[in-house]
Amino acid sequence: MEIPSQEGGSHELERRQVADGRSRGCWRSPLRVTQDATVSGTVTDSSGGVLPGVTVTALHEATGNTFVAVTNERGAFRLPVRTGAFRITVELPNFATVNRTVELLLGQTAVVARKSLRGRL
């Protein structure tokens, strides 16, 4: 049995066997519960000027999954990610790369402090 969901998918009635041998109907949704967190911040140079176009990569250490964002015209970025330990890398050509490790919990928004990139000589 299926009923339409508001999201355009459908919910299915799934029969499950319970301990006493009877079956019981349970609604199963195609929507997944995700364990989301967010990494955000602003990237600046050593003089405090904002840096647009900086690549920010978050590597989920347990799975190897990567999440990538590019800073906007105000040097800001926002990365929706999963929970867990991440290695954050901030890169821009002709600037030194910045690395940081952060542990994210369910629903947490980690504001990575203003990352100052220094130019390479």
C-alpha positions in Angstrom: 0.0 0.0 0.0 1.3 3.5 -0.9 0.2 7.0 -0.2 1.6 10.1 -1.8 3.8 12.2 0.4 4.0 16.0 0.4 7.5 15.8 -0.9 6.4 14.1 -4.2 7.5 10.6 -3.2 5.5 8.0 -1.5 5.2 6.4 1.9 4.9 2.6 1.9 3.2 0.4 4.5 5.7 -2.3 5.4 4.7 -5.4 7.3 7.0 -6.5 10.1 6.9 -9.6 12.1 6.9 -9.0 15.9 8.0 -11.2 18.7 4.7 -13.0 19.2 4.4 -14.0 15.6 1.8 -11.4 14.6 2.6 -9.0 11.8 2.3 -5.3 12.3 2.1 -2.5 9.7 4.7 0.3 9.9 4.9 3.4 7.6 8.2 3.6 5.9 9.2 6.9 4.4 11.6 7.3 1.5 13.0 10.4 3.3 16.2 9.7 5.1 17.2 11.1 8.4 20.6 12.6 8.0 23.1 13.6 10.5 23.8 17.1 9.4 26.2 19.8 10.7 27.6 22.9 9.1 31.0 24.4 8.8 31.1 28.1 8.0 33.5 31.0 8.2 35.2 34.0 6.5 38.6 33.8 4.8 40.9 36.9 4.9 44.4 37.8 4.0 47.1 38.8 6.6 45.9 42.5 6.3 42.3 41.6 7.1 41.0 41.9 3.5 38.4 39.3 2.5 39.4 36.7 -0.1 36.8 35.6 -2.6 37.4 32.5 -4.7 39.1 30.5 -2.0 38.5 26.7 -2.1 37.5 25.2 1.3 37.5 21.4 1.5 36.2 19.4 4.4 37.4 15.8 4.4 35.3 13.4 6.6 38.1 11.4 8.2 36.0 8.2 8.8 34.6 7.8 5.3 36.9 9.8 3.1 33.9 11.8 1.7 34.8 15.4 0.7 32.6 18.5 0.8 33.8 21.6 -1.1 32.8 25.3 -1.1 34.2 28.4 -2.6 34.2 31.7 -0.8 31.9 34.4 -2.1 32.6 38.1 -2.7 32.6 38.7 1.0 35.1 35.9 1.7 32.4 33.8 3.4 31.6 30.1 2.9 29.1 27.6 4.3 29.5 23.8 4.0 26.6 21.5 5.0 28.4 18.3 6.1 27.8 15.1 8.1 28.7 14.7 11.7 32.2 13.5 12.7 35.8 14.5 12.5 36.9 16.6 9.5 40.1 17.9 8.2 39.4 21.4 6.8 41.7 22.7 4.1 41.7 26.3 2.8 43.5 26.9 -0.5 44.1 29.8 -2.9 46.9 30.0 -5.5 49.9 32.1 -4.3 48.8 31.8 -0.6 49.9 29.3 2.0 47.4 26.5 2.6 45.7 26.4 6.0 44.6 23.1 7.6 42.5 22.6 10.7 40.8 19.6 12.3 37.3 19.9 13.8 34.8 17.5 15.3 31.1 18.2 14.5 28.1 17.0 16.4 24.5 16.6 15.2 22.9 19.9 14.4 26.1 21.8 15.3 27.4 24.8 13.3 31.1 25.1 13.6 32.2 28.6 12.8 35.8 28.2 11.8 37.5 31.4 13.0 38.6 33.8 10.4 41.3 32.1 8.5 44.1 34.4 7.5 46.0 33.3 4.4 49.5 34.5 4.0 51.0 35.1 0.5 53.9 33.0 -0.6 57.2 34.7 -1.4 
